[in-house]
Structure formats: C-alpha cells, structure tokens
Amino acid sequence: LMLARGAAHRQEAAIRASLGASRLRVARQAVVESLLLAGAGGALGIFAGTWARDLVAASLPVHLRQDFRFDLAPPALAVLGGLVLGTAVVAGIASAWVSWRGGLVPALRGAHDRDGRPAGGRLRACLVGFQIATAAMVLVTTGLMIKGVLRLQQPPGFDPSNVLTMEINLPESDRYADPASRHRFFEELLA
C-alpha cells in the first residue's frame, strides 16, 4: 500500500523537493506515515485477535477448552511489534525511494508512459496484483482454519471410550540396538 502510495504521490514529493525539502525530510515523512498506518494496523490486529480468540474459545466444547490455551503471550506480542516496526520502516523508505525515482523534472510535469497512462502504472498494477494474491491466500488459510475448528467440534468418527494409549521407551542396550529387534519387540507385545 505504501509503495503504491509513493508511486501515486511522486509529484507531491517533487514539489516538496523543489520548494527546498531534502530527500531525508521527504523520506522521514514517508516513514512516519508508514509507522502510523502500521501501528494502527497492528493495534487493530491485536484487538481482532483477542476478539477472535474469545469467540473461538467460547464456541469450543468444554472438554476441548481445557486442552487448548488461547493466550497472547508477551514474546508473541514482542515479535508482532518488531514486525510492525520493521515493516513500517522498510515500506516507508521504499515509498520514499519510489517517489524519488526518475528525477524531479519528469515528476513535476506529471510524466506519462507511451500509452498516455501516468508513469508507474505498471508498478501499481503489480502491487495491486500482489495484494489481491496475498489477501486470497489469507482468506483461504482462514477458511481452512475455521473448517478445522468446526471438525474438532464433531465426533471423531470412532468410539474414544475405553481406549488406552501409552508410550514405551526401550532401554539403550545391545538387545534393542538394531531396528529389527525393536520392531520384533513391539510385534510380540501386540500379539
């Protein structure tokens, strides 16, 4: 979004530069705008995640609620904060770079390509295509996750009562050193 915005506001950056703004000042403005957008998006993501967590936890049966913990751990929030900050800085710098690309004179004239479209139209089209592909991937992943949660609420397809599970660790001795002897032990155990 910020790269597309940088391409769209190329003329604005050129006017600021022609009035005396340095590249650093224009880049700083792009980074601040990006930090504000990313911060708002991160806060909205935390709010939506908390709301969705409570909604999913409330919809699960009681026996499944005890097995799953739905907490926003501080390390996860720290990673989210780092991703938001890093993404915002990179997007802001890239947006400033896109707005400075090609020089001031063509940007002030409102440069167009051979077909009469504003310059940078292909870049914007690629960015829009990337955003649509990413949104589709997120929607498909979300749908699969919801389908998995709904399947957890249904009976498993077998009778889970009177089922015993255990784990057997064989000793580290010469008797069970090779895989064939371990396999033979488990076959005899199940027979």
N, CA, C and O of each residue as an XYZ file, in Angstrom:
764
protein
N       0.832     -1.195      0.000
C       0.000      0.000      0.000
C       0.871      1.250      0.000
O       0.602      2.214     -0.717
N       1.919      1.213      0.818
C       2.790      2.387      0.885
C       3.584      2.572     -0.411
O       3.833      3.704     -0.824
N       3.985      1.461     -1.059
C       4.695      1.593     -2.328
C       3.783      2.164     -3.404
O       4.208      2.998     -4.203
N       2.537      1.720     -3.427
C       1.582      2.265     -4.392
C       1.314      3.733     -4.101
O       1.176      4.543     -5.018
N       1.241      4.072     -2.813
C       1.032      5.464     -2.434
C       2.237      6.316     -2.837
O       2.072      7.448     -3.290
N       3.453      5.773     -2.673
C       4.649      6.506     -3.078
C       4.672      6.770     -4.570
O       5.065      7.849     -5.013
N       4.249      5.775     -5.348
C       4.193      5.967     -6.800
C       3.125      6.987     -7.169
O       3.306      7.761     -8.109
N       2.013      6.996     -6.439
C       0.931      7.924     -6.748
C       1.263      9.350     -6.318
O       0.794     10.308     -6.932
N       2.070      9.496     -5.265
C       2.390     10.835     -4.748
C       3.788     11.292     -5.153
O       4.449     12.044     -4.437
N       4.209     10.828     -6.294
C       5.522     11.204     -6.808
C       5.599     12.691     -7.105
O       6.615     13.336     -6.845
N       4.525     13.226     -7.647
C       4.511     14.654     -7.981
C       4.542     15.503     -6.703
O       5.197     16.545     -6.669
N       3.846     15.068     -5.668
C       3.872     15.794     -4.391
C       5.279     15.848     -3.818
O       5.716     16.895     -3.342
N       5.997     14.718     -3.861
C       7.374     14.697     -3.358
C       8.271     15.601     -4.196
O       9.170     16.249     -3.660
N       8.037     15.650     -5.495
C       8.830     16.515     -6.359
C       8.572     17.982     -6.041
O       9.509     18.780     -6.044
N       7.333     18.354     -5.769
C       7.012     19.739     -5.405
C       7.683     20.091     -4.082
O       8.248     21.177     -3.948
N       7.630     19.194     -3.107
C       8.290     19.442     -1.816
C       9.795     19.642     -2.015
O      10.392     20.532     -1.410
N      10.401     18.810     -2.864
C      11.835     18.928     -3.115
C      12.161     20.225     -3.834
O      13.177     20.855     -3.543
N      11.316     20.629     -4.762
C      11.579     21.879     -5.479
C      11.411     23.097     -4.572
O      11.980     24.155     -4.841
N      10.635     22.952     -3.505
C      10.480     24.042     -2.535
C      11.564     24.030     -1.455
O      11.581     24.893     -0.577
N      12.473     23.043     -1.524
C      13.608     23.049     -0.615
C      13.668     21.899      0.371
O      14.600     21.838      1.174
N      12.725     21.001      0.341
C      12.772     19.862      1.258
C      13.860     18.893      0.808
O      14.004     18.609     -0.381
N      14.616     18.395      1.767
C      15.666     17.435      1.436
C      15.045     16.046      1.251
O      13.908     15.786      1.644
N      15.843     15.171      0.637
C      15.367     13.796      0.459
C      15.132     13.130      1.814
O      14.208     12.333      1.976
N      15.978     13.468      2.776
C      15.832     12.906      4.112
C      14.506     13.334      4.738
O      13.841     12.531      5.392
N      14.126     14.574      4.544
C      12.866     15.071      5.107
C      11.662     14.380      4.462
O      10.715     14.000      5.150
N      11.705     14.223      3.148
C      10.611     13.540      2.441
C      10.561     12.067      2.867
O       9.483     11.511      3.075
N      11.744     11.439      2.994
C      11.781     10.040      3.433
C      11.265      9.909      4.860
O      10.556      8.955      5.183
N      11.625     10.879      5.723
C      11.163     10.842      7.108
C       9.636     10.948      7.171
O       8.995     10.264      7.969
N       9.059     11.807      6.326
C       7.598     11.921      6.295
C       6.960     10.605      5.856
O       5.948     10.186      6.418
N       7.551      9.954      4.851
C       7.006      8.672      4.389
C       7.119      7.609      5.476
O       6.206      6.800      5.638
N       8.234      7.594      6.231
C       8.409      6.609      7.300
C       7.419      6.866      8.429
O       6.856      5.924      8.987
N       7.202      8.145      8.772
C       6.235      8.466      9.842
C       4.824      8.055      9.427
O       4.089      7.473     10.224
N       4.445      8.353      8.189
C       3.127      7.922      7.703
C       3.005      6.404      7.753
O       1.972      5.866      8.153
N       4.064      5.724      7.345
C       4.052      4.269      7.355
C       3.962      3.731      8.780
O       3.243      2.764      9.030
N       4.691      4.352      9.725
C       4.621      3.924     11.130
C       3.219      4.116     11.697
O       2.729      3.268     12.444
N       2.572      5.224     11.348
C       1.205      5.458     11.832
C       0.243      4.404     11.284
O      -0.571      3.848     12.021
N       0.349      4.139      9.982
C      -0.533      3.125      9.372
C      -0.257      1.738      9.939
O      -1.190      1.001     10.258
N       1.019      1.379     10.066
C       1.366      0.053     10.575
C       0.993     -0.082     12.043
O       0.532     -1.142     12.466
N       1.187      0.979     12.831
C       0.801      0.945     14.244
C      -0.695      0.758     14.406
O      -1.146     -0.035     15.233
N      -1.461      1.493     13.612
C      -2.921      1.336     13.667
C      -3.321     -0.069     13.221
O      -4.210     -0.678     13.816
N      -2.673     -0.585     12.185
C      -2.967     -1.947     11.727
C      -2.585     -2.996     12.758
O      -3.318     -3.965     12.954
N      -1.443     -2.814     13.421
C      -1.025     -3.749     14.460
C      -1.976     -3.737     15.649
O      -2.326     -4.789     16.183
N      -2.399     -2.527     16.066
C      -3.350     -2.421     17.185
C      -4.687     -3.054     16.805
O      -5.298     -3.753     17.613
N      -5.136     -2.809     15.583
C      -6.377     -3.420     15.115
C      -6.238     -4.942     15.049
O      -7.182     -5.666     15.365
N      -5.065     -5.427     14.641
C      -4.818     -6.863     14.595
C      -4.849     -7.493     15.983
O      -5.387     -8.586     16.155
N      -4.274     -6.809     16.979
C      -4.314     -7.333     18.348
C      -5.749     -7.364     18.857
O      -6.169     -8.337     19.483
N      -6.497     -6.302     18.588
C      -7.901     -6.251     19.013
C      -8.705     -7.364     18.338
O      -9.470     -8.069     18.996
N      -8.529     -7.519     17.019
C      -9.269     -8.553     16.289
C      -8.837     -9.948     16.747
O      -9.670    -10.848     16.852
N      -7.550    -10.133     17.018
C      -7.073    -11.423     17.501
C      -7.642    -11.769     18.871
O      -8.011    -12.917     19.122
N      -7.713    -10.785     19.754
C      -8.290    -11.013     21.079
C      -9.770    -11.341     20.974
O     -10.261    -12.247     21.647
N     -10.477    -10.607     20.134
C     -11.911    -10.846     19.945
C     -12.138    -12.235     19.338
O     -13.014    -12.975     19.787
N     -11.350    -12.585     18.319
C     -11.499    -13.895     17.680
C     -11.125    -15.018     18.638
O     -11.754    -16.076     18.629
N     -10.110    -14.798     19.462
C      -9.713    -15.804     20.464
C     -10.862    -16.089     21.416
O     -11.176    -17.247     21.692
N     -11.492    -15.026     21.919
C     -12.615    -15.209     22.840
C     -13.796    -15.895     22.148
O     -14.476    -16.728     22.748
N     -14.032    -15.541     20.889
C     -15.126    -16.139     20.131
C     -14.874    -17.635     19.896
O     -15.779    -18.451     20.077
N     -13.653    -17.995     19.497
C     -13.330    -19.400     19.251
C     -13.361    -20.190     20.558
O     -13.880    -21.305     20.598
N     -12.811    -19.618     21.620
C     -12.801    -20.317     22.907
C     -14.222    -20.553     23.415
O     -14.508    -21.600     23.995
N     -15.108    -19.585     23.198
C     -16.491    -19.744     23.654
C     -17.245    -20.782     22.820
O     -18.180    -21.411     23.315
N     -16.847    -20.963     21.565
C     -17.574    -21.898     20.707
C     -17.101    -23.336     20.862
O     -17.784    -24.255     20.411
N     -15.947    -23.552     21.490
C     -15.446    -24.918     21.658
C     -16.172    -25.629     22.790
O     -16.586    -24.987     23.755
N     -16.333    -26.943     22.688
C     -16.900    -27.703     23.799
C     -15.985    -27.601     25.029
O     -14.794    -27.314     24.907
N     -16.554    -27.836     26.195
C     -15.818    -27.670     27.447
C     -14.585    -28.563     27.493
O     -13.529    -28.118     27.945
N     -14.689    -29.818     27.036
C     -13.542    -30.723     27.113
C     -12.401    -30.279     26.198
O     -11.245    -30.605     26.466
N     -12.697    -29.547     25.129
C     -11.633    -29.038     24.267
C     -11.047    -27.733     24.798
O      -9.873    -27.449     24.561
N     -11.836    -26.940     25.507
C     -11.337    -25.691     26.066
C     -10.213    -25.942     27.053
O      -9.296    -25.130     27.180
N     -10.284    -27.067     27.754
C      -9.263    -27.363     28.745
C      -7.943    -27.753     28.079
O      -6.876    -27.542     28.656
N      -8.001    -28.309     26.891
C      -6.789    -28.769     26.212
C      -6.071    -27.656     25.457
O      -4.859    -27.737     25.255
N      -6.779    -26.642     25.045
C      -6.188    -25.573     24.247
C      -6.111    -24.296     25.063
O      -7.063    -23.907     25.740
N      -4.941    -23.645     24.981
C      -4.766    -22.351     25.644
C      -4.754    -21.277     24.559
O      -4.054    -21.387     23.552
N      -5.526    -20.270     24.790
C      -5.605    -19.166     23.848
C      -5.104    -17.908     24.546
O      -5.904    -17.082     24.986
N      -3.800    -17.757     24.650
C      -3.231    -16.585     25.304
C      -2.368    -15.815     24.318
O      -1.717    -16.400     23.452
N      -2.373    -14.504     24.462
C      -1.449    -13.670     23.703
C      -0.217    -13.493     24.583
O      -0.197    -12.643     25.473
N       0.792    -14.286     24.333
C       1.999    -14.287     25.157
C       2.850    -13.052     24.861
O       2.873    -12.571     23.728
N       3.543    -12.544     25.867
C       4.416    -11.380     25.641
C       5.458    -11.591     24.539
O       5.713    -10.654     23.782
N       6.081    -12.785     24.407
C       7.020    -12.935     23.289
C       6.340    -12.799     21.916
O       6.922    -12.252     20.980
N       5.111    -13.300     21.811
C       4.388    -13.168     20.540
C       4.068    -11.703     20.255
O       4.157    -11.256     19.112
N       3.696    -10.955     21.297
C       3.428     -9.528     21.115
C       4.711     -8.769     20.761
O       4.675     -7.816     19.983
N       5.845     -9.192     21.333
C       7.127     -8.554     21.003
C       7.490     -8.813     19.540
O       7.963     -7.912     18.847
N       7.270    -10.041     19.072
C       7.543    -10.353     17.661
C       6.622     -9.537     16.765
O       7.059     -9.010     15.741
N       5.341     -9.428     17.144
C       4.398     -8.624     16.368
C       4.853     -7.169     16.315
O       4.823     -6.543     15.255
N       5.272     -6.634     17.453
C       5.756     -5.253     17.477
C       6.976     -5.060     16.601
O       7.083     -4.061     15.889
N       7.905     -6.018     16.649
C       9.092     -5.931     15.803
C       8.752     -6.013     14.326
O       9.327     -5.293     13.511
N       7.812     -6.896     13.979
C       7.386     -6.996     12.580
C       6.706     -5.718     12.108
O       6.952     -5.250     10.996
N       5.852     -5.157     12.953
C       5.166     -3.911     12.585
C       6.181     -2.795     12.378
O       6.112     -2.065     11.389
N       7.119     -2.660     13.305
C       8.118     -1.602     13.216
C       9.018     -1.798     11.997
O       9.252     -0.860     11.235
N       9.520     -3.023     11.816
C      10.395     -3.282     10.677
C       9.700     -3.098      9.338
O      10.256     -2.508      8.412
N       8.486     -3.608      9.248
C       7.729     -3.464      8.006
C       7.430     -2.003      7.708
O       7.500     -1.569      6.558
N       7.095     -1.244      8.749
C       6.773      0.172      8.553
C       7.993      0.943      8.063
O       7.878      1.758      7.149
N       9.152      0.699      8.653
C      10.359      1.423      8.240
C      10.747      1.057      6.810
O      11.062      1.932      6.005
N      10.725     -0.241      6.497
C      11.086     -0.676      5.144
C      10.088     -0.119      4.118
O      10.492      0.368      3.062
N       8.800     -0.188      4.425
C       7.786      0.321      3.490
C       7.895      1.831      3.331
O       7.708      2.351      2.231
N       8.194      2.540      4.416
C       8.343      3.996      4.318
C       9.538      4.384      3.472
O       9.447      5.287      2.641
N      10.664      3.707      3.678
C      11.861      4.012      2.881
C      11.630      3.638      1.421
O      12.021      4.382      0.521
N      11.000      2.494      1.180
C      10.713      2.089     -0.201
C       9.745      3.059     -0.874
O       9.880      3.361     -2.059
N       8.766      3.545     -0.104
C       7.819      4.519     -0.649
C       8.529      5.809     -1.030
O       8.254      6.387     -2.081
N       9.444      6.260     -0.174
C      10.211      7.469     -0.495
C      11.087      7.240     -1.721
O      11.224      8.126     -2.565
N      11.684      6.045     -1.819
C      12.527      5.751     -2.975
C      11.706      5.763     -4.259
O      12.150      6.292     -5.278
N      10.511      5.181     -4.212
C       9.653      5.154     -5.399
C       9.271      6.570     -5.808
O       9.209      6.883     -6.997
N       9.015      7.425     -4.822
C       8.615      8.801     -5.164
C       9.776      9.605     -5.722
O       9.542     10.583     -6.432
N      11.030      9.232     -5.431
C      12.191      9.950     -5.938
C      12.703      9.376     -7.249
O      13.553      9.988     -7.896
N      12.220      8.249     -7.641
C      12.706      7.571     -8.835
C      12.426      8.406    -10.078
O      11.329      8.944    -10.232
N      13.396      8.515    -10.948
C      13.182      9.157    -12.236
C      13.466     10.643    -12.282
O      13.379     11.232    -13.360
N      13.801     11.285    -11.170
C      14.154     12.696    -11.175
C      12.970     13.614    -10.929
O      11.813     13.194    -10.943
N      13.296     14.887    -10.701
C      12.272     15.867    -10.336
C      11.491     16.403    -11.534
O      10.271     16.553    -11.459
N      12.175     16.691    -12.630
C      11.508     17.336    -13.759
C      10.383     16.472    -14.331
O       9.277     16.979    -14.521
N      10.624     15.173    -14.617
C       9.512     14.358    -15.111
C       8.371     14.241    -14.092
O       7.199     14.189    -14.463
N       8.730     14.202    -12.809
C       7.691     14.100    -11.784
C       6.869     15.379    -11.710
O       5.652     15.324    -11.536
N       7.531     16.543    -11.842
C       6.800     17.812    -11.808
C       5.889     17.974    -13.019
O       4.820     18.577    -12.924
N       6.310     17.441    -14.140
C       5.486     17.525    -15.349
C       4.347     16.514    -15.337
O       3.454     16.567    -16.183
N       4.380     15.595    -14.379
C       3.357     14.542    -14.362
C       3.609     13.570    -15.481
O       2.740     13.337    -16.320
N       4.803     12.997    -15.498
C       5.249     12.130    -16.597
C       4.260     11.003    -16.861
O       3.654     10.432    -15.953
N       4.129     10.714    -18.154
C       3.266      9.623    -18.605
C       4.091      8.686    -19.461
O       5.113      9.081    -20.023
N       3.644      7.439    -19.559
C       4.354      6.497    -20.419
C       3.863      6.627    -21.858
O       3.080      7.524    -22.169
N       4.316      5.745    -22.726
C       3.978      5.830    -24.157
C       2.482      5.718    -24.430
O       1.988      6.279    -25.409
N       1.760      5.002    -23.577
C       0.326      4.807    -23.797
C      -0.517      5.930    -23.211
O      -1.743      5.892    -23.315
N       0.107      6.923    -22.601
C      -0.642      8.042    -22.036
C      -1.079      7.827    -20.592
O      -1.771      8.668    -20.019
N      -0.676      6.706    -20.004
C      -1.012      6.458    -18.600
C       0.055      7.098    -17.723
O       1.190      7.271    -18.167
N      -0.290      7.456    -16.473
C       0.726      8.016    -15.583
C       1.872      7.041    -15.383
O       1.669      5.828    -15.327
N       3.087      7.589    -15.275
C       4.258      6.743    -15.069
C       4.112      5.981    -13.758
O       3.554      6.492    -12.787
N       4.611      4.774    -13.745
C       4.496      3.945    -12.546
C       3.220      3.133    -12.511
O       2.944      2.464    -11.516
N       2.435      3.178    -13.578
C       1.178      2.439    -13.607
C       1.390      0.934    -13.544
O       0.602      0.214    -12.929
N       2.455      0.462    -14.180
C       2.749     -0.973    -14.140
C       3.133     -1.403    -12.736
O       2.740     -2.474    -12.275
N       3.908     -0.556    -12.056
C       4.289     -0.874    -10.679
C       3.053     -0.955     -9.794
O       2.914     -1.880     -8.994
N       2.166      0.005     -9.941
C       0.927     -0.020     -9.153
C       0.092     -1.254     -9.482
O      -0.481     -1.874     -8.586
N       0.022     -1.610    -10.753
C      -0.737     -2.800    -11.146
C      -0.121     -4.060    -10.545
O      -0.846     -4.945    -10.089
N       1.204     -4.150    -10.539
C       1.866     -5.305     -9.919
C       1.603     -5.346     -8.425
O       1.364     -6.412     -7.859
N       1.648     -4.181     -7.784
C       1.400     -4.130     -6.339
C      -0.042     -4.522     -6.006
O      -0.292     -5.233     -5.033
N      -0.966     -4.060     -6.808
C      -2.369     -4.433     -6.585
C      -2.552     -5.937     -6.782
O      -3.263     -6.584     -6.014
N      -1.914     -6.486     -7.805
C      -1.988     -7.933     -8.019
C      -1.396     -8.709     -6.850
O      -1.946     -9.728     -6.433
N      -0.268     -8.224     -6.321
C       0.351     -8.872     -5.168
C      -0.564     -8.798     -3.947
O      -0.690     -9.772     -3.205
N      -1.196     -7.659     -3.740
C      -2.099     -7.504     -2.592
C      -3.313     -8.420     -2.723
O      -3.755     -9.006     -1.735
N      -3.852     -8.548     -3.924
C      -5.002     -9.430     -4.131
C      -4.603    -10.876     -3.904
O      -5.352    -11.634     -3.288
N      -3.437    -11.270     -4.390
C      -2.965    -12.649     -4.182
C      -2.732    -12.925     -2.698
O      -3.084    -13.997     -2.205
N      -2.149    -11.977     -1.992
C      -1.911    -12.152     -0.556
C      -3.234    -12.236      0.203
O      -3.389    -13.076      1.089
N      -4.183    -11.373     -0.138
C      -5.490    -11.403      0.528
C      -6.204    -12.726      0.261
O      -6.835    -13.285      1.158
N      -6.105    -13.225     -0.969
C      -6.732    -14.520     -1.281
C      -6.087    -15.645     -0.472
O      -6.780    -16.539      0.015
N      -4.763    -15.600     -0.331
C      -4.073    -16.623      0.450
C      -4.501    -16.564      1.923
O      -4.717    -17.602      2.548
N      -4.620    -15.369      2.465
C      -5.048    -15.224      3.867
C      -6.484    -15.725      4.034
O      -6.790    -16.396      5.020
N      -7.356    -15.410      3.093
C      -8.742    -15.875      3.186
C      -8.847    -17.397      3.098
O      -9.615    -18.010      3.840
N      -8.079    -18.007      2.195
C      -8.107    -19.471      2.077
C      -7.579    -20.104      3.361
O      -8.159    -21.068      3.860
N      -6.485    -19.572      3.897
C      -5.927    -20.104      5.141
C      -6.909    -19.962      6.291
O      -7.054    -20.878      7.100
N      -7.578    -18.833      6.369
C      -8.570    -18.621      7.419
C      -9.730    -19.597      7.266
O     -10.205    -20.151      8.257
N     -10.187    -19.812      6.045
C     -11.266    -20.769      5.809
C     -10.877    -22.179      6.222
O     -11.681    -22.902      6.809
N      -9.635    -22.573      5.914
C      -9.172    -23.907      6.318
C      -9.069    -24.025      7.840
O      -9.363    -25.079      8.404
N      -8.653    -22.948      8.498
C      -8.564    -22.978      9.947
C      -9.950    -23.094     10.574
O     -10.141    -23.847     11.528
N     -10.908    -22.357     10.045
C     -12.286    -22.428     10.558
C     -12.856    -23.819     10.325
O     -13.543    -24.364     11.189
N     -12.575    -24.392      9.162
C     -13.039    -25.754      8.870
C     -12.437    -26.752      9.860
O     -13.127    -27.668     10.307
N     -11.166    -26.587     10.204
C     -10.523    -27.462     11.181
C     -11.134    -27.326     12.563
O     -11.314    -28.324     13.261
N     -11.458    -26.090     12.972
C     -12.084    -25.885     14.281
C     -13.475    -26.514     14.301
O     -13.873    -27.116     15.298
N     -14.206    -26.377     13.211
C     -15.534    -26.992     13.152
C     -15.442    -28.520     13.195
O     -16.298    -29.175     13.790
N     -14.423    -29.083     12.573
C     -14.251    -30.541     12.620
C     -13.883    -31.014     14.021
O     -14.225    -32.132     14.407
N     -13.189    -30.175     14.785
C     -12.862    -30.546     16.166
C     -14.119    -30.666     17.022
O     -14.137    -31.410     18.003
N     -15.160    -29.942     16.655
C     -16.391    -29.957     17.435
C     -17.265    -31.171     17.110
O     -18.183    -31.490     17.866
N     -16.990    -31.847     16.000
C     -17.780    -33.008     15.608
C     -17.203    -34.272     16.244
O     -16.041    -34.292     16.648
N     -18.012    -35.321     16.330
C     -17.479    -36.598     16.846
C     -16.321    -37.068     15.971
O     -16.326    -36.814     14.767
N     -15.320    -37.755     16.551
C     -14.117    -38.107     15.788
C     -14.305    -39.213     14.762
O     -13.403    -39.430     13.954
N     -15.429    -39.925     14.750
C     -15.623    -40.995     13.787
C     -15.310    -42.365     14.361
O     -15.401    -43.369     13.654
N     -14.945    -42.419     15.627
C     -14.728    -43.691     16.320
C     -15.122    -43.485     17.776
O     -15.289    -42.355     18.235
N     -15.267    -44.581     18.485
C     -15.665    -44.514     19.892
C     -14.413    -44.337     20.753
O     -13.642    -45.284     20.908
N     -14.194    -43.142     21.318
C     -12.963    -42.907     22.075
C     -12.999    -43.453     23.503
O     -12.001    -43.364     24.218
N     -14.143    -44.019     23.934
C     -14.200    -44.560     25.291
C     -13.471    -45.902     25.350
O     -13.396    -46.613     24.348
N     -12.945    -46.241     26.499
C     -12.207    -47.477     26.746
C     -11.000    -47.636     25.822
O     -10.691    -48.740     25.375
N     -10.324    -46.524     25.543
C      -9.127    -46.555     24.713
C      -7.943    -46.234     25.607
O      -7.989    -45.291     26.396
N      -6.884    -47.018     25.481
C      -5.685    -46.828     26.273
C      -4.541    -46.456     25.349
O      -4.312    -47.115     24.335
N      -3.836    -45.417     25.696
C      -2.648    -45.047     24.933
C      -1.470    -45.004     25.889
O      -1.619    -44.662     27.062
N      -0.307    -45.351     25.379
C       0.892    -45.317     26.211
C       2.102    -45.151     25.314
O       2.031    -45.300     24.094
N       3.210    -44.838     25.957
C       4.471    -44.699     25.251
C       5.480    -45.608     25.932
O       5.610    -45.586     27.156
N       6.189    -46.400     25.156
C       7.187    -47.310     25.699
C       8.542    -46.915     25.130
O       8.737    -46.886     23.915
N       9.469    -46.612     26.024
C      10.838    -46.293     25.615
C      11.718    -47.484     25.951
O      11.877    -47.841     27.118
N      12.280    -48.086     24.938
C      13.144    -49.242     25.144
C      14.509    -48.777     25.660
O      14.989    -47.711     25.274
N      15.131    -49.576     26.531
C      16.431    -49.169     27.078
C      17.507    -49.136     25.997
O      17.430    -49.837     24.988
N      18.504    -48.303     26.242
C      19.623    -48.177     25.304
C      20.619    -49.317     25.559
O      21.697    -49.079     26.104
N      20.280    -50.518     25.183
C      21.164    -51.663     25.398
C      21.411    -52.360     24.068
O      20.811    -52.024     23.048
N      22.319    -53.349     24.104
C      22.646    -54.087     22.890
C      21.479    -54.927     22.403
O      21.383    -55.247     21.218
N      20.590    -55.285     23.327
C      19.463    -56.144     22.976
C      18.526    -55.478     21.977
O      17.976    -56.146     21.102
N      18.336    -54.137     22.104
C      17.422    -53.408     21.217
C      18.181    -52.389     20.372
O      17.630    -51.340     20.038
N      19.400    -52.669     20.030
C      20.221    -51.710     19.284
C      19.775    -51.563     17.835
O      19.756    -50.450     17.310
N      19.421    -52.651     17.187
C      19.044    -52.554     15.772
C      17.518    -52.402     15.634
O      16.766    -52.859     16.494
N      17.078    -51.767     14.563
C      15.644    -51.543     14.364
C      14.832    -52.830     14.266
O      13.666    -52.846     14.660
N      15.418    -53.908     13.751
C      14.681    -55.169     13.620
C      14.309    -55.724     14.989
O      13.203    -56.237     15.163
N      15.217    -55.630     15.971
C      14.911    -56.152     17.306
C      13.846    -55.294     17.994
O      13.000    -55.819     18.718
N      13.886    -53.986     17.772
C      12.827    -53.121     18.346
C      11.481    -53.443     17.707
O      10.463    -53.508     18.396
N      11.474    -53.642     16.405
C      10.243    -53.982     15.692
C       9.695    -55.331     16.187
O       8.492    -55.476     16.401
N      10.572    -56.296     16.363
C      10.168    -57.616     16.850
C       9.562    -57.507     18.262
O       8.584    -58.188     18.568
N      10.142    -56.651     19.119
C       9.608    -56.469     20.468
C       8.168    -55.973     20.423
O       7.306    -56.490     21.134
N       7.906    -54.969     19.585
C       6.550    -54.390     19.527
C       5.558    -55.374     18.899
O       4.391    -55.403     19.289
N       6.007    -56.177     17.934
C       5.117    -57.199     17.367
C       4.724    -58.228     18.418
O       3.562    -58.629     18.491
N       5.699    -58.663     19.243
C       5.413    -59.623     20.307
C       4.509    -59.017     21.360
O       3.651    -59.701     21.918
N       4.699    -57.741     21.633
C       3.869    -57.057     22.630
C       2.408    -56.986     22.185
O       1.501    -57.173     22.996
N       2.180    -56.717     20.900
C       0.815    -56.593     20.393
C       0.150    -57.932     20.127
O      -1.070    -57.985     19.974
N       0.921    -59.025     20.065
C       0.356    -60.343     19.766
C      -0.391    -60.946     20.921
O      -0.917    -62.053     20.806
